Structure formats: structure tokens, C-alpha cells
Amino acid sequence: MAKNKTNFVCQNCGYSTAKWLGRCPECGGWETFCEEPVIDGQAKNIRTFSKEKIKPKNIIDVAQSKVERMVTGIREFDRVLGGGIVPGSLILLGGTPGIGKSTILLDVGLRFGQKRVKTLYVSGEESEEQTAMRAVRLGGGSNDLLIMTATDLDIILDQAKAVNPKLLIIDSIQTMYNAELATAAGSVGQVRECTAKLLQFAKATGVAVLLIGHVTKDGNIAGPRLLEHMVDVVLQFEGDRSYSFRILRALKNRFGSTNESGIFSMEAGGLKEVSNPAGLFLEDRDSAAAGSIIGACMEGNRPIMVEFQALVAKTPYGMPRRTAVGFDYNRVNMLLAILERRHGMDFGVYDAYVNVVGGIKITEPAADLAVAAALVSSFRNRPVAKEILVFGEVGLTGEVRRVNAPEKRITDGINLGFNKFIIPDGSFPLKKDKNIEIIKVKTLNHALQAIFEQ
């Protein structure tokens, strides 16, 4: 009897090799290879969903045909997608367990069903009764929303061809399996092959397919990175389960911008969209508290005002601790080094803690000035006035660099009651108002003088 051939496939990037390796030469991951059988190309049955002959088309004729997007009715969701779901597209939604992936896609299915748009929701993790219970909690059901529990992809595609829906939702891709492969569901080969079949089905039939994908401990979507290259749109739900707020971001979008984001609030009736999140993460602050300041950040194309807190305390240990929650740990270390080198502040015997209030994660460099000011406020034990709003990137030489969309940040800050703005120097036009003070700064030293002036 001939021995079945096997390959070793990296679970991170999909790199394949004939022998086991301790470290992947492609992505550099350790202990990431798993063994998978090799499928004979002659025995592998490739299903096709369209009998039409494939012919090249004139790009001008194709460009003139207008694509009608399917609007879900969830404005924040449509905003991230670029205006709605494109027919025939393959969309991947990732996120940590319990973040709300199944909830929002079931809500999408319910809204389409209410519009008489036939939708098929397939769950490989929940029974049909469990899915129906969740649908009732979200507001009911519709005759045009069909649900089923299955994990065999061939059966799912056969039912999809028979039902002919406009939208197919798969929850989740890691639970689906292809009977042509001998590996278990969720393996690299299964995830890759199942996604390839769904991609072929979507392009051949024009049915939009939404996939839910689990994530690893590092926050990456489980399976090879090839999975993200295959789909048209990659969405990711972010947020701390301890808080009610969720942020939906587009990591990849072939039909729109990746700069948009949607903000939701998890409530008893499901996820509710937050249409005006500018002051969402602001809390009532004690004006006498040192180490707290408000910074203007951009979440996609919309500004939000976020409270940054810092605590500088004398360390009881030989090596001081540096902790950052909601902000890049390495940037905190960089800002501390700038304050020590350029401004003579000795943090060598002090622990430094930085926290972003509200459970939100801030990644843009425009928050540098707010974090630096919060550290100085705690170090000097000098509070910052409540009416001050700051933003700007801090360079290694101590300069404050310009950031994008300063007008939007200032306008939303004025609407929320701020009247003093510490911003990077720039030539953009600003409306003059005697009740508003705007101070343009070029260096961190100048900014700190403006923030802590008597």
C-alpha cells in the first residue's frame, strides 16, 4: 500500500515544506508547522458554479456598468464598508470571542430579511434554536431570513444554490470543512480550501458572502495570512469586553476606504451604533487632579476626545516599571526618554503608568503631546485646566510635528466646550474667535509652557 504523502504547513503564513522545521523561514514564527496530507490533483474534484464560457471584456464597457450596493441600514457598518455590501464580494469579519461578531451579522441578516432580501445564515457553532433565540433578542425575524446549522461546505453550497439568496453568512469559517481533505476543521488547509470555494461561489453567482473568523492570541485572524489576501474586505472588531464600546475597522477594502471606522455600544438589545462619538470617552474630571489631560484623536475620519491619564510614582524596586494601557508601550518609553534628555526630568527612580480612559486603543502619533503632558503633570504634581485640548506628534529632537485634520479636531473640541487649544504650528486657516485661544507650538518645551502657565 502506498503511503499517503504529507506536507508541513505554517499556521501563520501558509508556507509549505516537505519536512518539519522549527522556525518558519517566511514569517519567522517558532513551532508553527503542522502536518497535512497532500491531495492528488487528479482525485481532487473542483466544483464550478457557472457553465458560461469565460471571455475577456472591454474595461470601458465594464466601468460604465453601475454596481448597486446593498445597504444594511446600520449606518456605522455601511460607513466602514464604503456605502454597503457589494454583490459577489467576500467579506471577512474577525474579532475576539464575545466581542459581537455573530450579533452584528445576524442583525444585518434580520434587516435584509425585513427588506425582503433573501438571506441565508449558516452557523457551525450554534443550533438553529440558539440562533432563533438571539434573533428574538435583536428584534424578531422574517420569512426572508433562513437559518441552518451545518459544517459540511458542500451541503451548504448546495442549499445556497437551491435557495438562491442575495447574502450568505458563514459563522464561522474555522468550523467549516471540505470532505475532500482528510484534516480536521479549522486546520490551515481546511480554512484555505473552504475560503477558496466560497470565493469561487461568490464571484460566479453574485451572492455576497460574509465570513466570521476567529483570532489568535496575538489578535490576528486564525489561519494563514493568505486568507486575508483572498477576501475582498477584512473587518475587525476591537474593544475591551469589560466596556460596552466596540470599534469596527476595515483592515482591507477593495471597494472603499480603510480610513473609516464604526463605533458601537453593546446593550441588552444587541449592538447599537454611536453616530456622534466625539465626546463618548470623556468622563467628569476633577480639575484638581494631576496627571490627566484631554487629547483630540482621529478614529477613522472622525475626531474623538479621549482622556489620557498618567501616574508617576517613586519606585520601591531597583528597576522602574513602565506600563501602558490603550497606548503603545514603546512610544511611552520614547516620550520618557525625550523628557529626560531634552527637559532634564529624571524618571530613573520613578515608575510611570499611562492609561487611556474608556478601554479604547489609541495608535496614532497625534496622541504623543497629550501623553507627554500627562506625564509631566503627574511628575510635577500640577493639574491641567479642564478647558485645554491638545494634539500633536512629538519627535526625538523635541519638536512638535503637524498631524492630519487639525480643523476637524478643533471644531469638535469647540462644540464640546473646550476654549484653549495647544496644537502644532501650521499654515492652515482658523476662524478667529475672541472666546477661543489657539496656541501654535513648534517644540515640546513651548507646549509645556503653554499648558502649565500660571
C-alpha positions in Angstrom: 0.0 0.0 0.0 1.4 3.4 -1.0 2.0 5.7 1.9 0.0 9.0 1.9 2.2 12.0 1.1 2.2 14.8 3.7 3.5 18.3 3.8 4.2 20.6 6.7 2.3 23.9 6.6 2.9 27.0 8.7 -0.2 28.0 10.5 0.7 31.7 10.4 1.6 32.4 6.8 0.8 29.1 4.9 4.4 28.3 3.9 4.6 24.7 2.9 7.6 22.3 3.1 8.2 18.6 2.8 9.9 18.3 6.2 9.2 19.8 9.6 11.0 23.0 10.6 11.3 24.5 14.0 11.2 28.1 12.6 9.3 29.3 9.5 11.7 30.9 7.0 8.8 33.0 5.6 7.3 34.7 8.7 9.9 33.8 11.4 7.4 32.0 13.7 8.5 29.2 16.0 6.7 25.9 16.3 4.1 26.9 13.7 4.2 23.9 11.4 1.5 21.2 11.3 1.3 18.1 9.2 -1.3 17.9 6.4 -1.9 15.3 3.7 -1.2 16.1 0.1 -4.3 15.8 -2.2 -3.7 14.2 -5.5 -4.5 16.7 -8.2 -6.3 14.1 -10.4 -8.5 12.9 -7.5 -9.4 16.4 -6.3 -12.9 17.4 -7.5 -13.1 21.1 -8.3 -16.7 22.3 -8.4 -17.8 25.0 -10.7 -20.9 27.1 -10.2 -21.2 28.7 -13.7 -21.4 27.0 -17.0 -20.8 30.2 -19.0 -17.6 30.4 -21.0 -15.2 32.9 -19.6 -14.4 35.7 -22.1 -12.4 38.9 -21.8 -14.4 42.1 -21.6 -13.7 45.7 -22.6 -12.7 47.7 -19.5 -14.7 50.7 -20.7 -17.9 48.7 -21.0 -17.4 47.2 -17.6 -16.6 50.6 -16.0 -19.9 52.0 -17.4 -22.0 49.4 -15.6 -23.1 50.7 -12.2 -22.8 48.4 -9.2 -25.7 48.8 -6.8 -24.6 48.2 -3.2 -26.8 46.5 -0.7 -27.4 49.0 2.2 -27.7 47.2 5.5 -29.4 50.0 7.4 -26.7 50.1 10.1 -25.0 53.4 9.2 -21.8 52.7 11.1 -21.5 49.3 9.4 -22.2 50.7 5.9 -19.7 53.6 6.5 -16.9 51.1 7.1 -17.8 49.1 4.1 -17.9 52.2 1.9 -21.6 52.5 1.5 -22.9 49.0 1.7 -22.3 45.4 0.6 -21.1 44.9 -3.0 -22.9 41.9 -4.6 -20.5 39.0 -5.2 -18.0 40.2 -2.6 -16.3 38.1 0.0 -16.1 39.8 3.4 -14.2 38.6 6.5 -15.1 39.8 10.0 -12.6 39.0 12.8 -12.5 39.7 16.5 -12.1 38.2 19.9 -14.7 35.8 21.4 -17.8 37.6 22.7 -17.0 40.9 21.0 -20.2 40.9 19.0 -19.3 39.4 15.6 -22.3 37.0 15.4 -24.6 39.6 16.8 -23.9 42.3 14.2 -24.0 39.8 11.3 -27.3 38.3 12.5 -28.6 41.9 12.8 -27.6 42.5 9.2 -29.4 39.4 8.2 -32.6 40.5 10.1 -32.5 43.9 8.4 -32.1 42.4 5.0 -34.9 40.0 5.7 -37.2 42.9 6.7 -36.4 44.5 3.3 -37.5 41.3 1.5 -33.8 40.5 0.6 -33.4 36.7 0.9 -30.5 35.9 3.3 -29.1 32.5 4.4 -27.4 32.4 7.8 -25.3 29.3 8.4 -24.0 28.6 11.9 -21.4 25.9 12.6 -21.3 26.7 16.3 -24.9 27.2 17.4 -28.1 25.2 16.9 -31.0 26.7 15.0 -32.9 27.2 18.2 -30.0 29.2 19.7 -29.7 31.4 16.6 -33.5 32.0 16.7 -33.3 33.0 20.4 -30.7 35.5 19.6 -32.7 36.8 16.7 -35.7 37.4 19.0 -33.5 39.4 21.4 -32.4 41.5 18.4 -35.9 42.3 17.4 -37.6 39.3 15.8 -37.3 37.6 12.4 -38.5 37.5 8.8 -39.6 34.9 6.3 -36.8 36.0 4.0 -34.1 35.2 6.7 -33.3 31.5 6.5 -31.1 29.8 9.2 -29.4 26.4 9.3 -26.8 24.6 11.3 -24.1 22.8 9.2 -20.4 22.4 8.8 -20.0 20.5 5.6 -19.3 23.1 2.9 -20.6 21.0 0.0 -24.0 20.7 1.7 -24.1 24.5 2.5 -23.3 25.4 -1.1 -25.9 23.0 -2.5 -28.5 24.6 -0.2 -27.3 28.1 -1.2 -27.7 27.2 -4.9 -31.2 25.9 -4.2 -32.3 28.9 -2.0 -30.5 31.5 -4.2 -30.0 34.1 -1.5 -28.6 37.6 -2.0 -26.5 37.3 1.1 -24.8 34.2 2.6 -23.4 34.5 6.2 -21.0 31.8 7.5 -20.4 31.6 11.2 -17.6 30.7 11.4 -15.1 29.8 8.7 -13.0 27.8 11.2 -15.9 25.4 11.8 -16.4 24.6 8.1 -14.8 21.6 6.5 -14.2 20.3 3.0 -14.8 16.5 2.7 -12.0 16.3 0.0 -9.4 17.0 2.7 -8.6 14.5 5.4 -7.7 17.1 8.0 -9.9 18.4 10.8 -12.0 21.5 10.6 -10.1 24.7 11.5 -6.7 23.5 10.1 -4.8 25.6 7.8 -5.6 23.6 4.7 -9.3 23.4 5.6 -9.6 27.1 6.2 -7.8 27.9 2.9 -9.7 25.5 0.7 -13.1 26.4 2.2 -12.4 30.1 1.7 -11.4 29.4 -1.9 -14.6 27.6 -2.6 -16.7 30.4 -1.1 -14.7 32.9 -3.2 -15.5 31.0 -6.3 -19.1 30.7 -5.4 -19.4 34.4 -4.7 -17.8 35.5 -7.9 -19.7 33.0 -10.1 -23.2 33.6 -8.6 -23.1 37.2 -7.5 -24.1 36.2 -3.9 -22.3 38.3 -1.3 -20.7 36.1 1.4 -19.9 37.3 4.9 -17.4 35.2 6.9 -16.7 35.2 10.6 -13.2 34.4 11.6 -11.7 33.7 15.0 -8.5 35.4 16.1 -5.3 34.1 17.7 -3.8 35.3 21.0 -1.9 38.0 19.1 -5.1 39.4 17.6 -4.5 38.1 14.1 -7.2 36.2 12.2 -6.6 32.5 12.7 -5.2 30.7 9.7 -2.6 31.7 7.1 -2.3 35.3 6.0 -3.3 34.0 2.6 -6.9 34.0 3.9 -6.8 37.8 4.2 -5.4 38.1 0.7 -8.2 36.0 -0.8 -11.1 38.0 0.5 -12.3 41.4 -0.7 -12.8 43.1 2.6 -11.3 42.4 6.0 -13.1 43.9 9.0 -12.0 43.7 12.6 -14.0 44.3 15.8 -11.9 45.8 18.6 -12.7 46.7 22.2 -12.4 45.5 25.8 -15.1 43.2 26.9 -15.1 45.0 30.2 -16.5 48.0 28.4 -19.6 48.4 26.3 -17.9 50.2 23.4 -16.8 48.4 20.2 -14.9 49.8 17.3 -15.2 48.3 13.8 -12.3 48.9 11.5 -11.5 48.0 7.9 -8.1 46.5 7.6 -8.6 45.9 3.8 -11.3 47.2 1.5 -11.3 46.7 -2.3 -14.5 48.8 -2.6 -13.8 51.7 -0.3 -11.5 53.5 2.1 -9.7 51.8 5.0 -9.7 55.1 7.0 -13.3 54.8 8.1 -14.4 53.2 11.4 -17.7 52.5 13.1 -18.3 52.8 16.8 -21.0 50.6 18.6 -22.3 50.2 22.1 -23.2 46.7 23.4 -26.6 46.9 25.1 -29.2 44.5 26.2 -30.8 44.5 22.7 -27.6 44.0 20.9 -25.1 46.3 19.3 -26.3 49.9 18.9 -24.5 52.3 16.7 -23.0 55.5 18.1 -23.4 58.2 15.4 -21.6 61.1 17.2 -18.7 59.6 19.2 -16.7 62.8 19.7 -17.3 63.1 23.4 -18.1 59.5 24.0 -15.0 58.7 26.1 -15.0 61.8 28.2 -15.7 61.5 31.9 -16.3 64.2 34.5 -12.8 65.0 35.8 -11.7 66.6 39.0 -10.0 69.8 37.9 -7.5 69.5 40.8 -6.3 66.0 39.7 -2.7 66.0 38.3 -1.8 63.6 35.5 -5.0 63.9 33.4 -5.5 65.7 30.1 -7.8 65.6 27.1 -6.3 64.8 23.7 -8.0 65.0 20.3 -7.5 61.8 18.3 -8.9 60.6 15.0 -10.9 57.3 14.8 -11.0 56.8 11.0 -12.1 60.1 9.6 -13.9 61.3 12.7 -12.3 63.1 15.7 -12.9 61.8 19.3 -11.8 63.4 22.5 -10.0 61.0 24.8 -8.8 61.4 28.4 -5.2 60.4 28.9 -4.1 59.6 32.5 -0.5 59.2 33.8 0.8 58.3 37.2 4.5 58.9 38.1 5.4 57.4 41.5 8.7 56.6 43.2 9.7 53.0 42.6 10.4 50.7 45.6 12.5 48.5 43.2 15.9 48.8 41.6 14.4 48.9 38.1 11.4 51.3 37.5 8.3 49.9 35.8 6.7 51.3 32.6 3.1 50.3 31.9 0.8 51.5 29.1 -2.9 50.5 28.8 -4.5 51.6 25.5 -1.4 53.2 24.2 1.8 52.0 22.6 4.3 50.9 25.3 7.3 51.7 23.1 6.1 55.3 22.5 5.7 55.8 26.2 9.4 54.8 26.7 10.3 57.1 23.8 8.5 60.1 25.4 10.1 59.5 28.7 13.5 59.5 27.1 12.7 62.8 25.3 11.6 64.4 28.6 14.7 63.2 30.3 17.2 64.2 27.6 15.6 67.4 26.4 13.9 68.7 29.5 16.1 67.4 32.4 13.4 65.4 34.1 14.8 62.3 35.9 12.4 59.4 35.6 15.1 56.9 36.5 13.8 56.3 40.1 10.1 56.6 39.2 7.5 54.2 37.9 5.4 55.5 35.0 1.9 54.3 34.2 -0.2 55.6 31.3 -3.9 54.8 30.8 -6.4 55.7 28.1 -9.8 56.1 29.7 -12.7 54.1 28.3 -11.0 51.0 27.1 -10.2 52.4 23.7 -6.8 51.8 22.0 -5.0 54.8 20.5 -2.4 54.1 17.9 -1.9 57.5 16.1 1.2 59.6 16.9 -1.0 62.7 17.4 -1.6 61.5 21.0 2.1 62.0 21.8 1.7 65.5 23.1 -1.2 64.6 25.4 0.7 61.6 26.9 3.8 63.7 27.4 1.8 66.5 29.1 0.0 63.9 31.3 3.4 62.5 32.4 4.8 66.0 33.2 1.6 66.9 35.0 1.9 63.9 37.3 5.7 64.3 37.7 5.4 67.9 38.7 2.0 67.3 40.6 0.5 70.2 38.6 -3.0 69.7 37.2 -4.1 70.7 33.7 -7.0 73.1 33.3 -10.2 71.3 32.1 -10.7 73.6 29.1 -7.4 72.7 27.5 -7.3 70.4 24.5 -4.0 69.2 22.9 -2.8 67.1 20.0 0.5 66.7 18.1 3.3 64.3 17.3 6.5 64.6 19.3 9.8 64.0 17.5 13.0 62.7 19.1 14.6 66.2 19.0 11.7 67.6 21.0 9.8 69.2 18.1 6.0 69.0 17.8 5.0 67.9 14.3 1.8 68.5 12.4 -0.9 65.9 12.2 -3.8 65.5 9.8 -7.3 67.1 10.1 -6.5 69.8 12.7 -9.6 71.8 11.7 -11.9 68.8 12.5 -10.3 68.2 15.9 -10.6 71.9 16.8 -14.2 72.2 15.6 -15.4 69.2 17.6 -13.4 70.4 20.6 -15.2 73.8 20.5 -18.6 72.0 20.3 -17.7 70.1 23.4 -16.8 73.3 25.4 -13.0 73.5 25.1 -11.7 77.0 24.6 -7.9 76.6 24.7 -6.1 74.5 22.1 -2.4 73.6 22.1 -1.6 72.5 18.6 1.4 72.0 16.2 2.4 75.1 14.2 1.0 75.1 10.7 -0.4 77.4 8.0 -4.0 76.1 7.9 -6.7 78.8 8.2 -8.5 79.1 11.5 -11.6 81.2 12.3 -10.9 84.0 14.8 -13.0 84.0 17.9 -12.3 86.1 21.0 -13.6 83.3 23.2 -11.2 80.7 21.7 -7.5 80.7 22.3 -5.3 78.7 19.9 -1.6 78.4 20.6 0.6 77.0 17.9 3.8 75.4 19.2 6.9 74.2 17.5 8.6 72.4 20.4 7.6 70.3 23.3 9.1 72.9 25.7 6.9 75.6 24.2 3.8 73.3 24.5 4.5 72.6 28.2 4.9 76.2 29.0 1.6 77.0 27.3 -0.2 74.1 29.2 1.2 74.9 32.6 1.4 78.6 32.5 0.0 80.4 35.6 
